[in-house]
Amino acid sequence: MRDSDQAQREDVLALAELRDVHKRFGTTVALAGLSLEVRRAELLAVLGPNGAGKSTAIALWLGLIQPDGGTVQLRGRSPLEVESRRGVGVMMQEAGLNPELRVRELIELTASYYPAPLPLKDVLALTRTDALAARRYGKLSGGQKRQVQFALAVCGRPELLFLDEPTVGLDIQARETMWHIVRDLVASGNSVVLTTHYLEEAQALADRVAVLARGRLIASGTVDEIRSVVGRKQIRCSTSVEIAEVRRWPSVIDATTDGRRMDITASDAEEVVRRLLAVDLHLRDLEIRHAGLSEAFAELTREAA
């Protein structure tokens, strides 16, 4: 095969792949024939309720556990090979780091495991952790520790980055900073696997979303594609109709009001709007939009339960 052909082939290969993977822990089924891939230069958000199999999938990709059946690949190799892990950065929910080491020492130690890491000053600048460099890790707040863990995840110039609930414990400013950095990494050609319970985070960052339930993939696509699989729509308006009456209408799933405007979730938005117009001649400020990712996620996982 010519070099150009090989380069083209490698360019289209998935960076990480699970193919018909099964995994049990005793009598508990964690994964039941899951097939999922991570493509180049994308952010894949893996969503699902607790126990859906998200953490198991990541642990398999990292070679921390082995499948009972199926195939796991990481950068075209087995996750057990050191070479496959040299292009990977990881930020997990739990991190057992030496509390006595200073932040710069932790970064330098982690960077030493990679063949071509970022210089310390570049890591500190990229992750906005300059002010923490001389502090001992054990003296940091929970949010500051998460920032340092993110710095450790990116210090090796990873081609593929796993972020497991990365913004838990961060304030709004720190979360937005991390979002900005992650977007820049993906724009530069990196791939990111994100698990999060903040659905607005997935909606803001993801190129593609995979929804898991009971160890299976129940939906996959862009945020808009995931939203489109459910028939719900959101109606917002100013109306004199009592909210108790609206809640009794057949197509209405939920209705709330802030005293000025009413928000209605409906399975048949057109029918609800026709009814609103019929009973309220002074209906104002009418808006209709597709359900958000959170509504789609709730309906998909409820149907799979």
KAZIWO-V157442 format. One record per helix or strand of 2 or more residues. SS is the DSSP state (a for helix, b for strand). FROM is the first residue (numbers start at 1). TO is the last residue. If there is no record, write none. Layout:
# KAZIWO-V157442
ss=SS from=FROM to=TO
ss=SS from=FROM to=TO
This chain:
# KAZIWO-V157442
ss=a from=3 to=12
ss=b from=16 to=25
ss=b from=28 to=38
ss=b from=43 to=47
ss=a from=54 to=61
ss=b from=69 to=74
ss=a from=82 to=85
ss=b from=88 to=91
ss=a from=103 to=111
ss=a from=120 to=127
ss=a from=130 to=132
ss=a from=137 to=139
ss=a from=142 to=154
ss=b from=160 to=164
ss=a from=172 to=187
ss=b from=191 to=195
ss=a from=199 to=205
ss=b from=208 to=213
ss=b from=216 to=221
ss=a from=223 to=228
ss=b from=233 to=238
ss=a from=243 to=247
ss=b from=252 to=257
ss=b from=262 to=266
ss=a from=269 to=279
ss=b from=284 to=290
ss=a from=293 to=304
